[in-house]
């Protein structure tokens, strides 16, 4: 199933043309509006007219998490604060504050991307969806609600108590959940204590944060719940859980190429690597208005695969390592 078939099955040549068009706009915008990027570009002798294609991005240094911290709260904005619709603030022990800003259009695209990933994983308008999380984590998954509601599925508000979560899955007939691996295993442990048979729950699809799950945990979850978790990749403190996700084939995570240009670079030298080579994932946002990031260093090791997927999607796939 597709949420936006036109984009998700776009010919590779057309997708590349779209990315070239968007990157030229992004580079011009950040050079003119962002102090950080103007300084970076000038330091390496790059002007906006030098980067008009995604293939030319390698001329620009990567952006790091420390750059986000150093430019808190408004240093990376490319517009007046009056144009911002939402600011997501995050603090890591008071030592690393970040503030990510979004326009109304950014939020609308966010919902679009979440909808695509959920439908690819098996959600439809008859689904009943709930987030499973422990105390203090619910706010980190706020982006999921927008996409769930847009698909026409039913959203059940989350609770922090594991026992209540199990009961609500039964009470409301929840068919789809999103969580991280450790919490899914904690729910399974609690269900066993309460003598609840996980196989008898109405769950049809389990979405899991790909950064939280190991191959061992994936196997364990599949054995306990009777279904393999569908992995979703995002950066909750930057772009939400909307960057990439598995389809029903579960042979890699489809990257939303119309909104993010993905590169894989050598983690030490920074040299760009070819398809199939393992390195660090570097992302450039192509559509974000308030705070576009160029060549953001994610810290994730993966390879990219642009071979056709059996699901029909033409989007490049991220193969995590």
Protein Blocks (a to p, Z undefined) as FASTA:
>chain_A
ZZblmlmmgcfklmmmmmmmmmmmmmmmmmmmmmklmmmmmmnopafklmmbfklmmmpc
cddfklmmmmpcklmpcbdfklpfbdcdddehhlaccdddddfklmmmmmmmmmmmmmmn
opafkbccdddddehklmmmmmmmmmmmmnopacddddfbfklmmmmmmmnopabdcddf
klmmmmmmmmmmnopafklpmbfbdcddfklpcfklmmmmmmmnopacddddddfklnop
akbccdfkonajaddfkloccddddfklopacdehiacddddddfkbmklpcehiaehpa
cdddfbdcfkopabdcdddZZ
